[in-house]
Amino acid sequence: MSDQTQWNDVTMPQLAESLVSATIAKWLKQPGDTVEQFEPICEVITDKVNAEIPSTLDGIMGDLLAEEGQTVAVGELICRIQTKSAVPAVSATSAAPAVPGNTQAQQGAASDQSMRGRFSPAVQTLAAQHNVDLSRVPGTGMGGRITRKDVLNYVQQGGSAQAVVPEQPTGTAQGQGSPFTGIQPSAAQLSTPIQHMDPAIPVRNSGIHLTEAPKVPMIEVEGDSHNRSEYFIDVTPIRSAIARNMRQSVSEIPHAWTMIEVDVTNLVMLRNKIKNEFKQKEGINITYLAFLMKAVVNAIKEYPIMNSVWAVDKIIVKRDINISLAVGTEDSVLTPVIKKADQKNIAGLAREIEDLARKTREGTLKLDDMQGGTFTVNNTGSFGSILSYPVINYPQAAILTFESIVKRPVVIDDMIAVRSMANLCLSLDHRILDGVICGRFLQRVKENLEGYTLDTKLY
């Protein structure tokens, strides 16, 4: 039977609404490799998060049109995948036993387990549906990687640790295997014992991040190694995005700045009272940021103009209060978003904060985690800052920082007392907001923070 080969172009997808390009970090498939639908074919680095691009069809990987490290615009070709419209006939020689030389080569290929611990989202979903332990499933993909067909074969065999060689199709279209008979794994590959996963290899639990963080390349200046006084660091896509957004913010937005002092003595007492119980119940720490965020959200409800953006001929006020949380790492600052924060209680906000902060540190943020923010809160006090001038998270109207809590002598009813005090610093877009509205907004946040008592409910 003659085969009709068809080449399908694969382009860089629109991973996010504002994304215009991405950088190829690593190709997971090489020309000639079998590709299944939903199986990742490459890893990319965007200006927000790192992601995998899945295949949209079954086939054989063709030409790679983009190199690793190359930045590709959305819509541009990155590779081609070959598909066939008919089942090829199996020649008599294809069913003959493999010669010793070929068997050794196949065993050598099967012994490569470098990608054994890398699971695609499709494989993980399928394994969860059938309650399959992936560590017991033989992998026939590149580097021992487990494919969807490996999981299905394992399930069909009743969960046996040994896979059975699939029956080779005949010259008719009645075969139950892949239509690409010529690229089916051999019996030597399928029967080769699979080693257990290396516990040192982190298991991928979503398709949105790399197994390990991309290394930051450094290029040292030429010259005598003993007299080098500087070195260069290539700008990563995330750092480039930070630079672009900050430049756009300060060049387009007329920043103004104001600060207010807050007595958080009651808040400190409340947190000290409930933190151990909350830790035991929820498994996470309750931080001051959760209380601040609740105070900010309630204040935004009273002053919705704070939740707006500038649109030249109009001001767009957002109905949903989506709080962007500025989370810093050693080499970047990201702003994951807590969606509809006004519908969450203090405990719910604490869980969201912990989850997003953990994802940011681990590099597992999804693109959806970074979209839709309407107001930004930053806890600069976590590293001891007492005063800061934050840059607005473009195109939002304002950003608020919560500074370090410090014991200070203050005057109360003409008497000096030692109280726990903190500064709230607000940067505002003066095209949208003025001093009066921002002063009232900060005063409301202050009242909300100072209104916490030992009887305040978290749920």
C-alpha positions as CSV (number, residue, x, y, z in Angstrom):
1,M,0.0,0.0,0.0
2,S,1.4,3.4,-0.9
3,D,1.7,6.1,1.7
4,Q,0.8,9.7,1.3
5,T,3.2,11.8,3.4
6,Q,2.0,15.1,4.6
7,W,4.2,17.8,6.2
8,N,2.5,20.0,8.9
9,D,4.0,23.3,9.9
10,V,4.3,24.1,13.6
11,T,4.4,27.8,14.6
12,M,5.2,29.6,17.8
13,P,1.8,29.7,19.6
14,Q,0.3,32.8,21.3
15,L,1.0,31.6,24.9
16,A,-0.4,34.8,26.4
17,E,-2.3,37.8,25.2
18,S,0.6,40.2,25.5
19,L,3.3,37.8,24.4
20,V,4.9,38.6,21.0
21,S,7.9,36.2,21.1
22,A,9.6,33.4,23.0
23,T,13.1,31.8,23.1
24,I,13.7,28.2,22.3
25,A,15.4,26.8,25.4
26,K,15.7,23.1,24.4
27,W,14.3,20.8,21.8
28,L,12.8,17.7,23.4
29,K,12.3,16.0,20.0
30,Q,14.8,15.5,17.2
31,P,14.3,14.8,13.5
32,G,13.0,11.2,13.0
33,D,11.6,10.9,16.6
34,T,8.0,9.7,17.1
35,V,5.7,12.5,18.3
36,E,2.4,12.0,19.9
37,Q,-0.4,14.5,20.3
38,F,-0.1,16.6,23.4
39,E,3.5,15.4,23.9
40,P,5.9,18.3,24.5
41,I,8.3,18.9,21.6
42,C,10.3,21.8,23.0
43,E,10.8,24.1,26.0
44,V,10.6,27.9,25.6
45,I,11.5,30.9,27.7
46,T,9.1,33.8,27.7
47,D,9.3,37.2,29.4
48,K,6.9,35.9,32.0
49,V,7.4,32.2,32.7
50,N,9.0,29.1,31.2
51,A,6.7,26.8,29.2
52,E,6.5,23.7,27.0
53,I,5.0,23.6,23.6
54,P,3.0,20.4,23.0
55,S,2.4,18.7,19.6
56,T,-1.1,19.1,18.2
57,L,-0.9,15.8,16.2
58,D,0.7,12.3,16.0
59,G,3.6,12.0,13.6
60,I,7.3,12.0,13.0
61,M,9.5,15.1,13.8
62,G,10.8,16.7,10.7
63,D,13.1,19.7,10.2
64,L,13.8,22.0,13.2
65,L,13.5,25.5,11.8
66,A,14.6,27.3,15.0
67,E,17.8,26.7,17.0
68,E,18.1,26.5,20.7
69,G,18.7,30.0,22.1
70,Q,16.9,31.6,19.1
71,T,14.0,34.1,19.8
72,V,11.0,33.4,17.6
73,A,8.1,35.7,17.1
74,V,4.5,34.4,17.6
75,G,3.3,32.8,14.4
76,E,6.7,32.0,12.9
77,L,7.6,28.5,11.9
78,I,9.7,26.5,14.5
79,C,9.5,22.9,13.0
80,R,7.6,20.5,10.8
81,I,5.9,17.2,11.7
82,Q,5.3,14.4,9.2
83,T,2.1,12.5,9.1
84,K,0.8,9.7,7.0
85,S,-2.7,9.1,5.7
86,A,-2.5,5.3,5.2
87,V,-1.1,2.3,7.1
88,P,2.2,1.2,5.3
89,A,2.5,-2.4,4.3
90,V,4.9,-4.5,6.3
91,S,7.6,-6.3,4.3
92,A,8.8,-9.8,5.1
93,T,12.1,-8.4,6.1
94,S,10.6,-6.1,8.7
95,A,9.2,-9.1,10.6
96,A,12.4,-11.0,10.5
97,P,14.6,-11.3,13.7
98,A,17.0,-8.4,14.1
99,V,20.6,-9.1,13.3
100,P,23.0,-9.0,16.3
101,G,24.4,-5.7,15.3
102,N,21.0,-4.0,15.2
103,T,20.0,-5.6,18.5
104,Q,23.0,-4.1,20.2
105,A,22.2,-0.7,18.8
106,Q,18.6,-1.0,20.0
107,Q,19.7,-2.1,23.5
108,G,22.0,0.8,23.6
109,A,19.2,3.2,22.8
110,A,16.9,1.5,25.3
111,S,19.6,1.9,28.0
112,D,19.4,5.7,27.7
113,Q,17.2,6.8,30.7
114,S,18.2,10.5,30.8
115,M,14.6,11.7,30.4
116,R,13.0,8.9,32.5
117,G,11.8,11.3,35.1
118,R,10.2,13.8,32.7
119,F,6.4,13.4,32.4
120,S,4.2,15.4,30.0
121,P,0.8,16.7,31.3
122,A,-1.0,14.3,29.1
123,V,0.9,11.3,30.6
124,Q,0.3,12.5,34.1
125,T,-3.4,13.0,33.5
126,L,-3.8,9.6,32.0
127,A,-1.8,8.0,34.8
128,A,-4.0,9.7,37.4
129,Q,-7.2,8.5,35.6
130,H,-6.1,4.9,35.8
131,N,-4.2,5.1,39.1
132,V,-0.9,4.1,37.5
133,D,2.4,4.3,39.2
134,L,4.6,5.8,36.5
135,S,7.8,4.5,38.1
136,R,6.7,1.0,37.0
137,V,5.8,1.9,33.4
138,P,8.5,1.1,30.7
139,G,9.2,4.1,28.6
140,T,9.8,3.9,24.9
141,G,10.2,7.6,24.2
142,M,13.4,9.5,23.7
143,G,15.8,8.9,26.7
144,G,13.3,6.5,28.3
145,R,10.5,9.1,28.5
146,I,7.1,7.6,29.0
147,T,4.5,8.3,26.3
148,R,0.7,8.1,26.4
149,K,0.8,4.8,24.5
150,D,3.2,3.4,27.1
151,V,0.6,4.1,29.8
152,L,-2.2,2.6,27.8
153,N,-0.2,-0.5,27.0
154,Y,0.6,-0.9,30.7
155,V,-3.1,-0.5,31.6
156,Q,-4.1,-3.1,29.0
157,Q,-1.7,-5.6,30.5
158,G,-3.4,-5.3,33.8
159,G,-0.7,-3.2,35.5
160,S,2.1,-5.7,34.8
161,A,5.5,-4.3,35.2
162,Q,6.6,-6.1,32.0
163,A,5.3,-4.7,28.7
164,V,4.3,-7.0,26.0
165,V,5.5,-6.4,22.5
166,P,2.6,-5.0,20.4
167,E,1.3,-7.2,17.7
168,Q,2.7,-6.2,14.3
169,P,-0.1,-5.2,11.8
170,T,-0.5,-7.1,8.6
171,G,-0.6,-5.6,5.1
172,T,-4.2,-4.6,5.7
173,A,-5.5,-1.6,7.7
174,Q,-6.6,-4.0,10.5
175,G,-3.5,-3.4,12.7
176,Q,-4.1,-2.0,16.1
177,G,-0.6,-0.4,16.5
178,S,0.6,3.0,15.3
179,P,0.1,3.8,11.6
180,F,3.9,4.4,11.5
181,T,4.9,0.7,11.5
182,G,8.4,1.4,10.4
183,I,9.2,3.4,13.6
184,Q,7.7,1.1,16.2
185,P,10.1,0.2,19.0
186,S,11.7,-3.1,18.8
187,A,11.2,-6.1,21.1
188,A,14.6,-5.5,22.5
189,Q,13.7,-1.9,23.5
190,L,10.4,-3.0,25.1
191,S,11.8,-5.9,27.0
192,T,14.9,-4.1,28.4
193,P,14.5,-3.7,32.2
194,I,13.8,-0.2,33.2
195,Q,15.7,1.3,36.2
196,H,13.8,3.0,38.9
197,M,13.6,6.8,38.8
198,D,16.6,8.7,40.2
199,P,15.2,10.5,43.3
200,A,17.6,13.3,42.6
201,I,15.7,14.2,39.4
202,P,12.7,16.5,40.2
203,V,9.5,15.1,38.9
204,R,7.7,17.5,36.6
205,N,4.1,18.0,37.9
206,S,2.9,20.5,35.3
207,G,3.8,21.4,31.7
208,I,4.6,25.0,32.4
209,H,8.2,24.9,33.7
210,L,11.6,23.4,33.1
211,T,13.0,20.5,35.1
212,E,15.8,22.9,36.2
213,A,16.0,26.6,36.0
214,P,17.8,27.9,32.9
215,K,21.4,28.8,33.7
216,V,22.3,32.5,33.3
217,P,25.2,32.6,30.8
218,M,28.2,34.7,31.8
219,I,30.9,35.8,29.3
220,E,34.1,37.0,30.9
221,V,36.1,39.8,29.1
222,E,39.1,38.7,27.2
223,G,42.6,39.3,28.7
224,D,44.8,38.1,31.4
225,S,42.8,35.9,33.8
226,H,44.6,37.5,36.8
227,N,43.7,41.1,35.8
228,R,40.0,40.7,35.0
229,S,38.0,43.4,36.7
230,E,34.6,42.7,35.3
231,Y,32.4,40.2,33.5
232,F,29.3,40.3,31.3
233,I,25.9,38.7,32.0
234,D,23.6,38.1,29.1
235,V,20.1,39.7,29.6
236,T,17.5,37.0,30.0
237,P,14.0,37.4,28.5
238,I,12.5,38.0,32.0
239,R,15.1,40.7,32.8
240,S,14.5,42.3,29.4
241,A,10.8,42.4,30.1
242,I,11.3,44.0,33.5
243,A,13.5,46.7,32.0
244,R,11.0,47.3,29.2
245,N,8.0,47.6,31.6
246,M,9.9,49.8,34.1
247,R,11.0,52.1,31.4
248,Q,7.5,52.3,30.0
249,S,6.1,52.9,33.4
250,V,8.4,55.8,34.4
251,S,8.3,57.4,30.9
252,E,4.5,57.3,30.4
253,I,3.1,57.5,33.9
254,P,3.6,60.7,35.9
255,H,4.4,59.2,39.3
256,A,3.5,60.8,42.5
257,W,4.3,59.4,46.0
258,T,2.8,59.6,49.4
259,M,3.2,57.7,52.8
260,I,1.3,57.1,55.9
261,E,2.3,55.7,59.3
262,V,0.2,52.9,60.8
263,D,0.0,51.6,64.4
264,V,-0.1,47.8,64.0
265,T,0.4,46.8,67.7
266,N,-3.0,45.1,67.8
267,L,-2.2,43.2,64.5
268,V,1.1,42.0,65.9
269,M,-0.7,40.7,69.0
270,L,-3.4,39.0,66.9
271,R,-0.8,37.3,64.7
272,N,1.2,36.1,67.7
273,K,-1.9,34.6,69.1
274,I,-3.1,32.6,66.1
275,K,0.0,31.8,64.1
276,N,0.8,28.4,65.8
277,E,-2.8,27.2,65.5
278,F,-3.0,28.4,61.9
279,K,0.2,26.6,61.1
280,Q,-1.1,23.3,62.5
281,K,-4.4,23.7,60.8
282,E,-3.4,24.9,57.4
283,G,0.2,23.8,57.1
284,I,1.4,27.3,56.2
285,N,2.5,30.4,58.0
286,I,0.1,33.3,58.5
287,T,2.0,36.5,57.5
288,Y,1.2,40.2,58.0
289,L,0.7,40.5,54.2
290,A,-2.6,38.6,54.3
291,F,-4.0,41.1,56.8
292,L,-2.7,44.0,54.7
293,M,-4.2,42.6,51.6
294,K,-7.6,42.3,53.2
295,A,-7.3,45.9,54.4
296,V,-6.4,47.1,51.0
297,V,-9.2,45.2,49.2
298,N,-11.8,46.6,51.6
299,A,-10.5,50.1,51.0
300,I,-10.6,49.6,47.2
301,K,-14.2,48.7,47.5
302,E,-14.9,52.1,48.9
303,Y,-12.6,53.9,46.4
304,P,-12.9,51.9,43.2
305,I,-11.0,54.5,41.2
306,M,-7.8,53.0,42.7
307,N,-8.6,49.9,40.7
308,S,-8.3,51.5,37.2
309,V,-6.1,52.1,34.2
310,W,-5.5,55.0,31.9
311,A,-6.9,54.7,28.3
312,V,-6.1,58.2,26.9
313,D,-9.7,59.4,26.3
314,K,-11.2,57.5,29.2
315,I,-10.4,55.9,32.6
316,I,-11.3,52.2,32.8
317,V,-12.4,51.1,36.2
318,K,-12.0,47.3,36.8
319,R,-14.9,45.6,38.6
320,D,-12.8,42.6,39.7
321,I,-10.2,43.3,42.3
322,N,-7.2,41.3,41.2
323,I,-4.2,42.0,43.4
324,S,-0.8,41.6,41.9
325,L,1.7,40.4,44.5
326,A,5.3,41.5,43.9
327,V,7.6,38.5,44.6
328,G,11.3,38.8,44.3
329,T,13.9,36.2,43.6
330,E,17.7,36.6,43.4
331,D,17.6,37.7,39.8
332,S,14.1,39.0,39.0
333,V,10.8,40.3,40.4
334,L,7.5,38.7,39.2
335,T,4.0,39.8,40.0
336,P,1.6,36.8,40.1
337,V,-2.0,37.7,40.6
338,I,-4.6,36.8,43.2
339,K,-7.9,36.8,41.2
340,K,-11.0,38.2,42.8
341,A,-9.3,38.9,46.1
342,D,-12.4,40.7,47.4
343,Q,-14.2,37.4,47.5
344,K,-11.6,35.8,49.8
345,N,-11.2,35.9,53.6
346,I,-7.9,36.4,55.4
347,A,-7.2,32.7,55.6
348,G,-7.9,32.3,51.8
349,L,-5.6,35.2,51.0
350,A,-2.9,33.6,53.2
351,R,-3.1,30.4,51.2
352,E,-3.0,32.2,47.9
353,I,0.0,34.2,49.0
354,E,1.9,31.1,50.1
355,D,1.0,29.2,46.9
356,L,2.0,32.0,44.5
357,A,5.2,32.8,46.4
358,R,6.2,29.1,46.3
359,K,5.5,28.8,42.6
360,T,7.6,31.9,42.0
361,R,10.6,30.6,43.9
362,E,10.3,27.2,42.2
363,G,9.7,28.6,38.7
364,T,6.4,26.9,38.3
365,L,4.1,29.8,37.6
366,K,1.6,29.4,34.8
367,L,0.9,32.2,32.3
368,D,-2.6,32.6,33.7
369,D,-1.0,33.3,37.2
370,M,0.5,36.5,35.7
371,Q,-2.5,37.9,33.9
372,G,-5.2,40.4,34.9
373,G,-3.7,42.3,37.9
374,T,-5.5,45.6,38.7
375,F,-3.6,46.8,41.8
376,T,-0.1,45.8,43.2
377,V,0.9,45.2,46.8
378,N,4.6,44.7,47.8
379,N,5.9,43.6,51.1
380,T,9.2,45.4,51.1
381,G,9.3,45.2,54.9
382,S,10.2,41.5,54.6
383,F,13.8,42.5,54.1
384,G,14.0,45.4,56.6
385,S,13.0,48.3,54.4
386,I,11.3,51.2,56.3
387,L,10.7,53.6,53.3
388,S,10.5,53.0,49.6
389,Y,9.4,54.6,46.4
390,P,7.9,51.8,44.3
391,V,7.5,52.0,40.5
392,I,3.9,51.4,39.3
393,N,3.2,48.1,37.7
394,Y,2.2,49.4,34.2
395,P,-0.7,49.9,33.2
396,Q,-2.2,49.9,36.7
397,A,-2.9,53.2,38.6
398,A,-1.1,52.6,41.9
399,I,1.2,50.3,43.9
400,L,1.4,50.0,47.7
401,T,4.3,48.8,49.8
402,F,4.2,47.6,53.3
403,E,7.3,48.5,55.2
404,S,9.0,46.8,58.1
405,I,7.3,46.8,61.5
406,V,9.4,48.7,64.0
407,K,8.9,49.5,67.7
408,R,8.9,53.3,68.2
409,P,8.0,55.7,71.0
410,V,4.8,57.4,70.1
411,V,2.6,60.0,71.9
412,I,-0.9,58.7,72.9
413,D,-3.1,61.0,75.0
414,D,-0.1,63.2,75.8
415,M,1.8,60.1,77.1
416,I,4.7,58.3,75.5
417,A,4.2,54.6,74.7
418,V,6.2,52.0,72.8
419,R,4.1,50.8,69.8
420,S,4.7,48.6,66.8
421,M,4.6,51.0,63.8
422,A,4.9,50.5,60.0
423,N,4.9,52.8,57.0
424,L,2.6,52.4,54.0
425,C,4.1,53.9,50.8
426,L,1.9,54.5,47.8
427,S,3.0,55.5,44.2
428,L,0.1,56.7,42.1
429,D,-0.6,57.6,38.5
430,H,-1.3,61.4,38.6
431,R,-3.3,61.3,35.4
432,I,-5.9,59.2,37.2
433,L,-5.4,59.8,40.9
434,D,-4.9,63.0,43.0
435,G,-3.7,63.6,46.5
436,V,-7.2,63.9,48.0
437,I,-8.5,60.5,46.8
438,C,-5.2,58.7,47.6
439,G,-5.0,60.3,51.0
440,R,-8.5,59.1,51.8
441,F,-7.7,55.7,50.5
442,L,-4.5,55.4,52.6
443,Q,-6.5,56.6,55.6
444,R,-9.0,53.9,55.1
445,V,-6.3,51.2,54.8
446,K,-4.8,52.6,58.0
447,E,-8.1,52.4,59.8
448,N,-8.7,48.8,58.6
449,L,-5.2,47.7,59.8
450,E,-5.6,49.4,63.2
451,G,-9.1,47.9,63.5
452,Y,-7.9,44.4,63.9
453,T,-8.4,43.0,67.4
454,L,-7.8,39.7,69.2
455,D,-11.3,38.7,68.2
456,T,-10.8,39.2,64.4
457,K,-12.0,36.1,62.5
458,L,-9.8,34.6,59.8
459,Y,-12.5,32.6,58.1
